[in-house]
Amino acid sequence: MLVDALFMRLGERIFPAPEHERHDRVLMLPNGSPVRIQVKTRHTTNSSGDYVFNLKQRSERGATGRGPYSAADFDILAMVALPDMAVRFTADWQTRHTIYASEFPELRRNPRATLDEALMRLGHAHAIPGRADGPEWLDLAA
């Protein structure tokens, strides 16, 4: 829900993915392209105050579940540090990610920055507000 609220605050169109998908949300870009978002939430930190995210798919079917994620399963990972009410996005495929305690002031100050970095990495600069090639610069009167 925190990710959904953040996307709404940023003026983005986000939709829940069907339950059988290997991603949680679909972000619709201004040009209509979908971006698949996987959301992972952590409630506790390690001894350094960092949140560690190990990408494993939770399965209600136990050991016979759907297996680990692959790079083809989603485009952007949304990491939620729930007690700190912060979200960090990444398009870097790794099975382990960390939100360091030192990142929280910037994540709160500019919650869109890591989303824009992930969109850039995916080649979606056109979807970033304020960029010369982004939607805010489209001149409909021309």
Z-matrix of the N, CA and C atoms (Angstrom, degrees):
N
C 1 1.454
C 2 1.533 1 111.31
N 3 1.328 2 116.43 1 -33.70
C 4 1.458 3 119.11 2 178.46
C 5 1.522 4 110.61 3 -63.45
N 6 1.321 5 117.08 4 -40.02
C 7 1.466 6 120.75 5 178.08
C 8 1.526 7 109.92 6 -64.70
N 9 1.323 8 117.25 7 -44.68
C 10 1.461 9 120.36 8 178.00
C 11 1.531 10 110.81 9 -59.35
N 12 1.322 11 116.84 10 -44.54
C 13 1.466 12 120.83 11 179.81
C 14 1.524 13 110.98 12 -63.50
N 15 1.326 14 116.74 13 -39.91
C 16 1.464 15 120.08 14 179.03
C 17 1.525 16 110.64 15 -64.51
N 18 1.324 17 117.65 16 -45.07
C 19 1.464 18 120.04 17 178.52
C 20 1.523 19 111.14 18 -61.28
N 21 1.327 20 117.67 19 -40.88
C 22 1.467 21 120.26 20 177.70
C 23 1.524 22 109.81 21 -62.84
N 24 1.326 23 116.84 22 -43.34
C 25 1.474 24 121.38 23 179.34
C 26 1.525 25 110.98 24 -60.96
N 27 1.340 26 116.61 25 -34.24
C 28 1.460 27 121.47 26 179.93
C 29 1.523 28 112.66 27 -83.52
N 30 1.333 29 117.09 28 -3.17
C 31 1.453 30 121.02 29 178.72
C 32 1.521 31 113.63 30 78.01
N 33 1.321 32 116.96 31 24.20
C 34 1.465 33 121.72 32 -178.89
C 35 1.516 34 110.56 33 -98.47
N 36 1.331 35 115.64 34 152.36
C 37 1.473 36 121.65 35 177.85
C 38 1.521 37 108.44 36 -95.68
N 39 1.329 38 115.36 37 115.84
C 40 1.466 39 122.08 38 -177.78
C 41 1.523 40 108.22 39 -127.40
N 42 1.332 41 115.35 40 140.37
C 43 1.456 42 120.80 41 -178.38
C 44 1.520 43 109.53 42 -132.61
N 45 1.332 44 117.99 43 145.76
C 46 1.465 45 119.38 44 175.39
C 47 1.525 46 109.99 45 -68.98
N 48 1.316 47 115.48 46 142.48
C 49 1.467 48 120.77 47 176.04
C 50 1.526 49 108.55 48 -85.19
N 51 1.326 50 117.31 49 152.49
C 52 1.470 51 119.02 50 174.66
C 53 1.524 52 110.81 51 -57.42
N 54 1.298 53 116.60 52 150.04
C 55 1.461 54 122.40 53 -173.09
C 56 1.527 55 113.54 54 -57.50
N 57 1.300 56 119.12 55 -32.45
C 58 1.461 57 121.47 56 -176.62
C 59 1.528 58 114.02 57 -78.32
N 60 1.314 59 118.02 58 -7.93
C 61 1.467 60 121.19 59 -179.38
C 62 1.526 61 111.05 60 -75.36
N 63 1.318 62 116.33 61 160.25
C 64 1.461 63 121.23 62 179.26
C 65 1.537 64 110.74 63 -96.92
N 66 1.317 65 116.23 64 22.49
C 67 1.462 66 123.29 65 171.14
C 68 1.527 67 106.91 66 -138.64
N 69 1.334 68 115.92 67 163.85
C 70 1.464 69 120.50 68 -173.06
C 71 1.525 70 114.56 69 -101.80
N 72 1.320 71 116.99 70 -32.81
C 73 1.455 72 121.60 71 -175.75
C 74 1.516 73 109.38 72 -137.30
N 75 1.336 74 114.52 73 160.85
C 76 1.456 75 121.28 74 173.11
C 77 1.516 76 107.14 75 -125.71
N 78 1.320 77 116.37 76 121.48
C 79 1.456 78 123.47 77 176.34
C 80 1.524 79 106.81 78 -93.95
N 81 1.329 80 116.51 79 123.72
C 82 1.460 81 120.23 80 177.77
C 83 1.519 82 108.74 81 -95.54
N 84 1.312 83 115.94 82 119.03
C 85 1.459 84 121.68 83 179.95
C 86 1.522 85 110.12 84 -77.46
N 87 1.340 86 117.94 85 162.73
C 88 1.465 87 120.80 86 -178.25
C 89 1.526 88 114.14 87 -55.91
N 90 1.337 89 117.76 88 -28.87
C 91 1.469 90 120.24 89 179.59
C 92 1.532 91 111.90 90 -87.18
N 93 1.342 92 117.37 91 4.31
C 94 1.454 93 121.76 92 178.64
C 95 1.512 94 115.13 93 91.12
N 96 1.328 95 117.61 94 -1.80
C 97 1.462 96 120.60 95 179.06
C 98 1.527 97 110.12 96 -74.07
N 99 1.332 98 117.14 97 136.20
C 100 1.466 99 119.85 98 176.14
C 101 1.522 100 111.94 99 -88.08
N 102 1.315 101 115.76 100 144.21
C 103 1.466 102 122.63 101 173.44
C 104 1.522 103 106.55 102 -124.20
N 105 1.324 104 116.57 103 124.74
C 106 1.467 105 121.54 104 -176.68
C 107 1.530 106 109.64 105 -85.39
N 108 1.322 107 115.92 106 127.96
C 109 1.457 108 123.33 107 -177.13
C 110 1.526 109 109.46 108 -113.63
N 111 1.318 110 116.53 109 129.34
C 112 1.465 111 122.40 110 171.80
C 113 1.521 112 106.99 111 -105.59
N 114 1.317 113 117.89 112 130.23
C 115 1.461 114 122.78 113 -178.54
C 116 1.521 115 108.99 114 -109.11
N 117 1.324 116 115.38 115 127.93
C 118 1.463 117 121.48 116 174.22
C 119 1.517 118 107.61 117 -125.96
N 120 1.327 119 116.22 118 135.16
C 121 1.458 120 121.90 119 -176.32
C 122 1.518 121 110.03 120 -120.92
N 123 1.318 122 115.56 121 139.72
C 124 1.460 123 121.45 122 174.31
C 125 1.512 124 108.55 123 -124.84
N 126 1.340 125 114.60 124 145.00
C 127 1.464 126 121.65 125 -179.84
C 128 1.515 127 112.48 126 -110.24
N 129 1.331 128 117.19 127 -16.55
C 130 1.464 129 120.65 128 -176.68
C 131 1.522 130 110.20 129 -128.80
N 132 1.322 131 114.51 130 155.76
C 133 1.464 132 121.48 131 179.51
C 134 1.524 133 109.99 132 -107.24
N 135 1.324 134 114.63 133 168.57
C 136 1.465 135 118.82 134 171.62
C 137 1.532 136 108.07 135 -83.88
N 138 1.309 137 117.61 136 -173.86
C 139 1.469 138 121.25 137 -175.66
C 140 1.527 139 113.05 138 -65.07
N 141 1.334 140 117.25 139 -18.17
C 142 1.467 141 121.18 140 178.66
C 143 1.527 142 112.78 141 -91.94
N 144 1.316 143 117.11 142 -2.07
C 145 1.463 144 120.35 143 -178.41
C 146 1.514 145 113.16 144 85.91
N 147 1.343 146 117.06 145 13.35
C 148 1.458 147 122.39 146 179.91
C 149 1.527 148 109.78 147 -97.59
N 150 1.320 149 115.63 148 151.72
C 151 1.464 150 121.53 149 175.73
C 152 1.528 151 108.20 150 -100.65
N 153 1.323 152 116.80 151 124.82
C 154 1.461 153 122.21 152 -178.95
C 155 1.519 154 108.64 153 -108.43
N 156 1.321 155 115.57 154 130.53
C 157 1.465 156 122.60 155 -178.38
C 158 1.524 157 108.39 156 -116.93
N 159 1.311 158 116.53 157 114.09
C 160 1.457 159 122.73 158 173.81
C 161 1.517 160 107.15 159 -102.34
N 162 1.319 161 116.69 160 119.94
C 163 1.453 162 120.07 161 -174.96
C 164 1.519 163 111.35 162 -78.26
N 165 1.302 164 113.10 163 103.87
C 166 1.456 165 121.45 164 174.28
C 167 1.509 166 106.43 165 -137.96
N 168 1.300 167 115.97 166 141.77
C 169 1.460 168 118.89 167 179.02
C 170 1.512 169 109.26 168 -85.28
N 171 1.306 170 115.25 169 123.89
C 172 1.459 171 120.01 170 175.72
C 173 1.515 172 108.23 171 -73.22
N 174 1.293 173 115.90 172 137.10
C 175 1.454 174 119.51 173 179.98
C 176 1.515 175 109.45 174 -131.25
N 177 1.291 176 115.55 175 133.96
C 178 1.450 177 120.08 176 176.13
C 179 1.520 178 110.96 177 -80.24
N 180 1.335 179 116.53 178 -5.25
C 181 1.458 180 120.83 179 -179.33
C 182 1.524 181 112.12 180 -94.83
N 183 1.316 182 117.95 181 6.74
C 184 1.462 183 120.75 182 177.77
C 185 1.512 184 112.36 183 74.14
N 186 1.317 185 117.07 184 -145.52
C 187 1.459 186 123.08 185 -173.95
C 188 1.523 187 113.03 186 -64.37
N 189 1.309 188 118.63 187 -18.08
C 190 1.459 189 120.63 188 179.70
C 191 1.519 190 111.74 189 -93.28
N 192 1.317 191 117.65 190 17.66
C 193 1.465 192 122.18 191 -177.03
C 194 1.514 193 112.73 192 -67.44
N 195 1.319 194 116.36 193 -165.05
C 196 1.456 195 123.02 194 -169.61
C 197 1.514 196 113.87 195 -82.94
N 198 1.296 197 119.74 196 -2.78
C 199 1.454 198 121.18 197 175.39
C 200 1.512 199 114.25 198 86.01
N 201 1.340 200 116.41 199 -178.60
C 202 1.466 201 121.21 200 -176.87
C 203 1.526 202 111.73 201 -70.83
N 204 1.328 203 114.98 202 160.50
C 205 1.456 204 120.49 203 176.13
C 206 1.521 205 109.57 204 -71.60
N 207 1.322 206 114.91 205 156.28
C 208 1.459 207 120.86 206 171.25
C 209 1.523 208 107.45 207 -124.08
N 210 1.310 209 116.60 208 167.49
C 211 1.467 210 121.23 209 -179.12
C 212 1.528 211 111.71 210 -62.61
N 213 1.323 212 118.36 211 -20.69
C 214 1.461 213 121.81 212 -179.43
C 215 1.524 214 113.20 213 -83.73
N 216 1.326 215 118.34 214 -5.87
C 217 1.465 216 121.50 215 -174.55
C 218 1.528 217 114.59 216 -79.72
N 219 1.332 218 117.70 217 -28.02
C 220 1.463 219 120.99 218 179.83
C 221 1.516 220 109.01 219 -157.16
N 222 1.343 221 115.76 220 165.26
C 223 1.462 222 121.79 221 -177.13
C 224 1.522 223 112.49 222 -99.00
N 225 1.322 224 116.02 223 -41.56
C 226 1.468 225 121.71 224 -176.94
C 227 1.525 226 108.58 225 -130.45
N 228 1.310 227 115.07 226 137.07
C 229 1.462 228 122.02 227 173.49
C 230 1.521 229 108.37 228 -98.53
N 231 1.333 230 116.69 229 128.67
C 232 1.462 231 122.77 230 173.94
C 233 1.519 232 107.01 231 -105.68
N 234 1.327 233 116.25 232 112.00
C 235 1.464 234 121.50 233 179.81
C 236 1.519 235 108.58 234 -98.11
N 237 1.319 236 116.01 235 123.71
C 238 1.458 237 122.04 236 -175.88
C 239 1.520 238 109.45 237 -110.77
N 240 1.315 239 115.90 238 121.40
C 241 1.461 240 122.64 239 172.34
C 242 1.527 241 105.59 240 -99.61
N 243 1.308 242 115.50 241 91.65
C 244 1.463 243 120.43 242 -167.88
C 245 1.533 244 113.75 243 -61.52
N 246 1.343 245 120.69 244 -48.46
C 247 1.467 246 118.56 245 -179.51
C 248 1.532 247 113.19 246 -60.57
N 249 1.329 248 116.77 247 -27.46
C 250 1.461 249 120.94 248 179.82
C 251 1.524 250 112.56 249 -95.43
N 252 1.353 251 116.60 250 -0.31
C 253 1.467 252 122.01 251 178.27
C 254 1.528 253 111.55 252 50.25
N 255 1.333 254 115.64 253 47.78
C 256 1.461 255 120.79 254 -178.53
C 257 1.521 256 109.61 255 -131.45
N 258 1.351 257 114.71 256 149.27
C 259 1.456 258 121.71 257 178.49
C 260 1.524 259 107.95 258 -129.56
N 261 1.332 260 115.31 259 134.85
C 262 1.471 261 120.45 260 172.49
C 263 1.519 262 107.43 261 -122.86
N 264 1.326 263 115.72 262 132.77
C 265 1.456 264 122.76 263 179.70
C 266 1.521 265 109.66 264 -103.92
N 267 1.327 266 115.83 265 149.75
C 268 1.457 267 120.49 266 173.55
C 269 1.519 268 109.88 267 -152.03
N 270 1.330 269 115.08 268 146.91
C 271 1.461 270 121.64 269 172.33
C 272 1.522 271 109.70 270 -108.44
N 273 1.328 272 117.27 271 7.50
C 274 1.465 273 122.02 272 177.77
C 275 1.518 274 108.92 273 -81.05
N 276 1.321 275 116.03 274 123.32
C 277 1.457 276 119.26 275 -178.94
C 278 1.524 277 109.90 276 -85.41
N 279 1.306 278 115.25 277 115.23
C 280 1.461 279 124.22 278 173.52
C 281 1.522 280 106.63 279 -147.49
N 282 1.313 281 116.60 280 156.73
C 283 1.463 282 118.79 281 177.51
C 284 1.523 283 111.65 282 -87.31
N 285 1.322 284 117.43 283 -6.40
C 286 1.464 285 121.66 284 179.29
C 287 1.526 286 109.01 285 -141.10
N 288 1.317 287 115.40 286 129.12
C 289 1.466 288 122.64 287 177.78
C 290 1.518 289 108.28 288 -131.22
N 291 1.321 290 115.99 289 156.85
C 292 1.460 291 121.55 290 178.69
C 293 1.518 292 109.80 291 -135.64
N 294 1.312 293 116.44 292 135.92
C 295 1.467 294 121.31 293 165.59
C 296 1.515 295 105.08 294 -101.18
N 297 1.312 296 116.24 295 114.67
C 298 1.461 297 121.54 296 -178.88
C 299 1.522 298 110.36 297 -81.10
N 300 1.306 299 116.13 298 146.27
C 301 1.465 300 121.65 299 -178.86
C 302 1.527 301 111.21 300 -54.83
N 303 1.314 302 117.19 301 -33.31
C 304 1.468 303 121.44 302 -179.14
C 305 1.531 304 112.85 303 -67.95
N 306 1.321 305 118.26 304 -14.79
C 307 1.470 306 121.89 305 -178.18
C 308 1.525 307 113.48 306 -82.63
N 309 1.318 308 118.41 307 -18.66
C 310 1.458 309 120.53 308 -170.83
C 311 1.523 310 114.55 309 -61.71
N 312 1.322 311 121.10 310 -41.22
C 313 1.471 312 117.71 311 178.52
C 314 1.530 313 112.80 312 -57.69
N 315 1.338 314 117.72 313 -42.53
C 316 1.464 315 120.32 314 -179.85
C 317 1.525 316 111.66 315 -71.67
N 318 1.328 317 117.82 316 -38.18
C 319 1.465 318 120.20 317 177.64
C 320 1.528 319 110.86 318 -61.36
N 321 1.315 320 116.73 319 -35.54
C 322 1.476 321 120.29 320 177.99
C 323 1.526 322 111.24 321 -76.18
N 324 1.321 323 116.36 322 -39.79
C 325 1.468 324 121.28 323 -177.28
C 326 1.538 325 110.74 324 -68.65
N 327 1.321 326 116.72 325 -40.37
C 328 1.455 327 120.73 326 -176.50
C 329 1.530 328 109.12 327 -135.58
N 330 1.332 329 117.87 328 77.94
C 331 1.466 330 120.54 329 -174.58
C 332 1.520 331 113.87 330 -66.46
N 333 1.315 332 118.17 331 -14.38
C 334 1.460 333 121.86 332 -178.60
C 335 1.532 334 113.25 333 -88.54
N 336 1.315 335 118.54 334 -17.96
C 337 1.469 336 121.96 335 -171.42
C 338 1.520 337 113.10 336 -57.09
N 339 1.323 338 118.57 337 -47.48
C 340 1.465 339 119.27 338 -176.75
C 341 1.536 340 111.23 339 -72.99
N 342 1.335 341 117.55 340 -28.17
C 343 1.460 342 119.91 341 174.07
C 344 1.524 343 109.68 342 -64.95
N 345 1.332 344 116.49 343 -45.39
C 346 1.466 345 120.07 344 179.39
C 347 1.533 346 111.20 345 -63.04
N 348 1.331 347 117.58 346 -39.17
C 349 1.468 348 120.65 347 176.60
C 350 1.524 349 110.55 348 -60.99
N 351 1.325 350 116.88 349 -42.86
C 352 1.463 351 120.72 350 179.83
C 353 1.528 352 110.57 351 -66.09
N 354 1.322 353 117.70 352 -42.00
C 355 1.459 354 120.53 353 178.20
C 356 1.527 355 111.12 354 -63.32
N 357 1.321 356 116.99 355 -40.89
C 358 1.471 357 121.03 356 176.71
C 359 1.521 358 110.40 357 -60.08
N 360 1.310 359 116.41 358 -45.80
C 361 1.470 360 120.85 359 -178.70
C 362 1.534 361 111.15 360 -60.23
N 363 1.328 362 116.42 361 -32.06
C 364 1.460 363 121.63 362 179.31
C 365 1.529 364 112.76 363 -85.32
N 366 1.332 365 117.12 364 -2.44
C 367 1.461 366 120.31 365 179.82
C 368 1.509 367 114.45 366 84.24
N 369 1.325 368 117.33 367 24.68
C 370 1.459 369 121.85 368 -178.42
C 371 1.528 370 111.74 369 -110.97
N 372 1.321 371 117.59 370 46.07
C 373 1.464 372 120.95 371 179.48
C 374 1.526 373 111.39 372 -58.70
N 375 1.330 374 116.84 373 -29.99
C 376 1.464 375 120.98 374 -179.72
C 377 1.529 376 112.74 375 -62.05
N 378 1.322 377 117.02 376 -18.08
C 379 1.466 378 120.92 377 -176.37
C 380 1.523 379 112.74 378 -92.66
N 381 1.321 380 116.96 379 1.33
C 382 1.464 381 120.82 380 -176.07
C 383 1.522 382 109.49 381 -97.22
N 384 1.330 383 118.05 382 114.92
C 385 1.470 384 120.82 383 179.22
C 386 1.525 385 111.22 384 -59.18
N 387 1.328 386 115.20 385 140.56
C 388 1.456 387 120.53 386 175.87
C 389 1.516 388 114.41 387 91.13
N 390 1.314 389 118.26 388 -9.37
C 391 1.464 390 120.83 389 177.13
C 392 1.521 391 108.41 390 -84.25
N 393 1.322 392 116.55 391 150.53
C 394 1.464 393 120.89 392 -179.84
C 395 1.518 394 111.80 393 -57.87
N 396 1.330 395 117.14 394 -31.08
C 397 1.459 396 120.27 395 179.35
C 398 1.522 397 111.47 396 -101.48
N 399 1.363 398 116.01 397 13.51
C 400 1.451 399 120.56 398 -178.65
C 401 1.517 400 112.62 399 -92.14
N 402 1.319 401 118.02 400 175.44
C 403 1.468 402 121.78 401 -173.59
C 404 1.523 403 114.95 402 -65.25
N 405 1.326 404 118.82 403 -27.58
C 406 1.462 405 119.49 404 -177.90
C 407 1.530 406 112.61 405 -70.25
N 408 1.314 407 118.09 406 -17.61
C 409 1.449 408 122.26 407 -176.67
C 410 1.526 409 111.93 408 -96.53
N 411 1.311 410 116.91 409 4.01
C 412 1.454 411 120.69 410 179.37
C 413 1.532 412 108.45 411 -72.13
N 414 1.302 413 116.36 412 121.87
C 415 1.468 414 121.16 413 -178.12
C 416 1.523 415 108.57 414 -98.71
N 417 1.320 416 116.53 415 100.69
C 418 1.456 417 120.47 416 -178.04
C 419 1.529 418 112.09 417 -77.15
N 420 1.322 419 118.23 418 -17.44
C 421 1.453 420 121.22 419 -178.44
C 422 1.523 421 111.61 420 -81.40
N 423 1.309 422 118.22 421 -16.94
C 424 1.468 423 121.35 422 -176.38
C 425 1.517 424 112.15 423 -71.77
